[in-house]
């Protein structure tokens, strides 16, 4: 996974590793600009699947920047982006908003 993740993502990773018997590498992309290209080259060479998790809008966000980087450098992993959809989101607590966007432990 790449990106700023909260407790819900850490719990989801832990559950996936236990229930599905898979190993997950976790990277911390501290800054969107400038992108850590050295790290992204390492990831592009090493993985066939990438999941990005961000608490901002998916469209035009970190996941999109990673998709562009992978494409520009001819890496071909499947990239799945988790984040806020490009639509109006109701007001609520952080937990309620994560739930509405499918970004909690249930989603």
Phi and psi restraints in degrees (value plus and minus 20) as a CYANA .aco file:
   2 UNK   PHI    -146.4  -106.4
   2 UNK   PSI     122.8   162.8
   3 UNK   PHI     100.0   140.0
   3 UNK   PSI     151.2   191.2
   4 UNK   PHI     -93.3   -53.3
   4 UNK   PSI      90.1   130.1
   5 UNK   PHI    -135.3   -95.3
   5 UNK   PSI     132.3   172.3
   6 UNK   PHI    -125.6   -85.6
   6 UNK   PSI    -188.7  -148.7
   7 UNK   PHI     -80.2   -40.2
   7 UNK   PSI     -54.9   -14.9
   8 UNK   PHI     -81.3   -41.3
   8 UNK   PSI     -58.3   -18.3
   9 UNK   PHI     -92.0   -52.0
   9 UNK   PSI     -61.1   -21.1
  10 UNK   PHI     -80.7   -40.7
  10 UNK   PSI     -60.6   -20.6
  11 UNK   PHI     -87.1   -47.1
  11 UNK   PSI     -60.3   -20.3
  12 UNK   PHI     -84.9   -44.9
  12 UNK   PSI     -59.3   -19.3
  13 UNK   PHI     -83.5   -43.5
  13 UNK   PSI     -67.2   -27.2
  14 UNK   PHI     -79.9   -39.9
  14 UNK   PSI     -64.1   -24.1
  15 UNK   PHI     -85.5   -45.5
  15 UNK   PSI     -62.7   -22.7
  16 UNK   PHI     -83.5   -43.5
  16 UNK   PSI     -60.4   -20.4
  17 UNK   PHI     -83.4   -43.4
  17 UNK   PSI     -59.4   -19.4
  18 UNK   PHI     -94.9   -54.9
  18 UNK   PSI     -73.1   -33.1
  19 UNK   PHI     -94.6   -54.6
  19 UNK   PSI     -54.3   -14.3
  20 UNK   PHI    -126.2   -86.2
  20 UNK   PSI     -20.2    19.8
  21 UNK   PHI      32.4    72.4
  21 UNK   PSI      29.2    69.2
  22 UNK   PHI    -140.2  -100.2
  22 UNK   PSI     136.2   176.2
  23 UNK   PHI    -124.5   -84.5
  23 UNK   PSI     112.8   152.8
  24 UNK   PHI    -141.5  -101.5
  24 UNK   PSI     107.4   147.4
  25 UNK   PHI    -111.0   -71.0
  25 UNK   PSI     118.1   158.1
  26 UNK   PHI    -142.2  -102.2
  26 UNK   PSI     107.1   147.1
  27 UNK   PHI    -138.5   -98.5
  27 UNK   PSI     128.8   168.8
  28 UNK   PHI    -129.9   -89.9
  28 UNK   PSI      86.5   126.5
  29 UNK   PHI    -109.7   -69.7
  29 UNK   PSI      72.0   112.0
  30 UNK   PHI     -86.2   -46.2
  30 UNK   PSI     -55.3   -15.3
  31 UNK   PHI    -148.8  -108.8
  31 UNK   PSI     119.7   159.7
  32 UNK   PHI    -100.7   -60.7
  32 UNK   PSI     -55.1   -15.1
  33 UNK   PHI    -153.4  -113.4
  33 UNK   PSI     107.2   147.2
  34 UNK   PHI     -95.1   -55.1
  34 UNK   PSI     128.6   168.6
  35 UNK   PHI     -84.9   -44.9
  35 UNK   PSI     124.9   164.9
  36 UNK   PHI    -100.6   -60.6
  36 UNK   PSI      65.2   105.2
  37 UNK   PHI     -85.2   -45.2
  37 UNK   PSI     -55.0   -15.0
  38 UNK   PHI     -80.0   -40.0
  38 UNK   PSI     -66.0   -26.0
  39 UNK   PHI     -84.8   -44.8
  39 UNK   PSI     -61.9   -21.9
  40 UNK   PHI     -86.8   -46.8
  40 UNK   PSI     -54.0   -14.0
  41 UNK   PHI     -83.1   -43.1
  41 UNK   PSI     -63.6   -23.6
  42 UNK   PHI     -78.8   -38.8
  42 UNK   PSI     -65.3   -25.3
  43 UNK   PHI     -86.1   -46.1
  43 UNK   PSI     -63.9   -23.9
  44 UNK   PHI     -80.8   -40.8
  44 UNK   PSI     -56.0   -16.0
  45 UNK   PHI     -97.2   -57.2
  45 UNK   PSI     -44.5    -4.5
  46 UNK   PHI    -120.2   -80.2
  46 UNK   PSI     -42.4    -2.4
  47 UNK   PHI    -149.4  -109.4
  47 UNK   PSI     126.2   166.2
  48 UNK   PHI    -118.4   -78.4
  48 UNK   PSI     -33.4     6.6
  49 UNK   PHI    -154.3  -114.3
  49 UNK   PSI     114.8   154.8
  50 UNK   PHI    -151.0  -111.0
  50 UNK   PSI     113.9   153.9
  51 UNK   PHI    -137.8   -97.8
  51 UNK   PSI     103.3   143.3
  52 UNK   PHI    -123.7   -83.7
  52 UNK   PSI     121.0   161.0
  53 UNK   PHI    -149.6  -109.6
  53 UNK   PSI     103.6   143.6
  54 UNK   PHI    -162.8  -122.8
  54 UNK   PSI     131.3   171.3
  55 UNK   PHI    -116.6   -76.6
  55 UNK   PSI       3.7    43.7
  56 UNK   PHI    -139.4   -99.4
  56 UNK   PSI    -193.4  -153.4
  57 UNK   PHI     -86.6   -46.6
  57 UNK   PSI     112.3   152.3
  58 UNK   PHI     -82.5   -42.5
  58 UNK   PSI     -66.9   -26.9
  59 UNK   PHI     -89.1   -49.1
  59 UNK   PSI      95.6   135.6
  60 UNK   PHI      63.1   103.1
  60 UNK   PSI     -12.3    27.7
  61 UNK   PHI    -116.0   -76.0
  61 UNK   PSI    -175.9  -135.9
  62 UNK   PHI     -81.1   -41.1
  62 UNK   PSI     -63.9   -23.9
  63 UNK   PHI     -79.8   -39.8
  63 UNK   PSI     -60.0   -20.0
  64 UNK   PHI     -84.3   -44.3
  64 UNK   PSI     -61.9   -21.9
  65 UNK   PHI     -81.6   -41.6
  65 UNK   PSI     -58.7   -18.7
  66 UNK   PHI     -89.5   -49.5
  66 UNK   PSI     -61.5   -21.5
  67 UNK   PHI     -76.9   -36.9
  67 UNK   PSI     -66.1   -26.1
  68 UNK   PHI     -82.7   -42.7
  68 UNK   PSI     -63.8   -23.8
  69 UNK   PHI     -80.7   -40.7
  69 UNK   PSI     -67.1   -27.1
  70 UNK   PHI     -82.0   -42.0
  70 UNK   PSI     -63.3   -23.3
  71 UNK   PHI     -85.4   -45.4
  71 UNK   PSI     -67.1   -27.1
  72 UNK   PHI     -80.8   -40.8
  72 UNK   PSI     -48.4    -8.4
  73 UNK   PHI    -124.3   -84.3
  73 UNK   PSI      -7.4    32.6
  74 UNK   PHI      40.1    80.1
  74 UNK   PSI      12.5    52.5
  75 UNK   PHI    -109.5   -69.5
  75 UNK   PSI     128.8   168.8
  76 UNK   PHI    -145.3  -105.3
  76 UNK   PSI      17.7    57.7
  77 UNK   PHI     -92.3   -52.3
  77 UNK   PSI     135.8   175.8
  78 UNK   PHI     -99.6   -59.6
  78 UNK   PSI     103.1   143.1
  79 UNK   PHI    -130.4   -90.4
  79 UNK   PSI     101.9   141.9
  80 UNK   PHI    -131.7   -91.7
  80 UNK   PSI     102.4   142.4
  81 UNK   PHI    -122.2   -82.2
  81 UNK   PSI     110.2   150.2
  82 UNK   PHI    -134.6   -94.6
  82 UNK   PSI     106.0   146.0
  83 UNK   PHI    -198.4  -158.4
  83 UNK   PSI    -190.5  -150.5
  84 UNK   PHI     -94.0   -54.0
  84 UNK   PSI     109.1   149.1
  85 UNK   PHI     -87.4   -47.4
  85 UNK   PSI     140.3   180.3
  86 UNK   PHI    -102.5   -62.5
  86 UNK   PSI      51.1    91.1
  87 UNK   PHI    -176.7  -136.7
  87 UNK   PSI     149.3   189.3
  88 UNK   PHI     -88.2   -48.2
  88 UNK   PSI     111.0   151.0
  89 UNK   PHI    -132.7   -92.7
  89 UNK   PSI     110.7   150.7
  90 UNK   PHI     -78.5   -38.5
  90 UNK   PSI     143.1   183.1
  91 UNK   PHI     -99.6   -59.6
  91 UNK   PSI     131.5   171.5
  92 UNK   PHI     151.6   191.6
  92 UNK   PSI    -196.8  -156.8
  93 UNK   PHI     -90.3   -50.3
  93 UNK   PSI     145.5   185.5
  94 UNK   PHI     -77.8   -37.8
  94 UNK   PSI     -63.2   -23.2
  95 UNK   PHI     -82.6   -42.6
  95 UNK   PSI     -61.7   -21.7
  96 UNK   PHI     -84.5   -44.5
  96 UNK   PSI     -60.9   -20.9
  97 UNK   PHI     -87.5   -47.5
  97 UNK   PSI     -62.5   -22.5
  98 UNK   PHI     -77.7   -37.7
  98 UNK   PSI     -61.9   -21.9
  99 UNK   PHI     -84.3   -44.3
  99 UNK   PSI     -66.3   -26.3
 100 UNK   PHI     -79.4   -39.4
 100 UNK   PSI     -52.5   -12.5
 101 UNK   PHI    -113.6   -73.6
 101 UNK   PSI     -16.4    23.6
 102 UNK   PHI      51.1    91.1
 102 UNK   PSI       7.8    47.8
 103 UNK   PHI    -130.4   -90.4
 103 UNK   PSI      -3.1    36.9
 104 UNK   PHI    -121.1   -81.1
 104 UNK   PSI    -195.0  -155.0
 105 UNK   PHI     -80.2   -40.2
 105 UNK   PSI     -52.1   -12.1
 106 UNK   PHI     -91.9   -51.9
 106 UNK   PSI     -52.0   -12.0
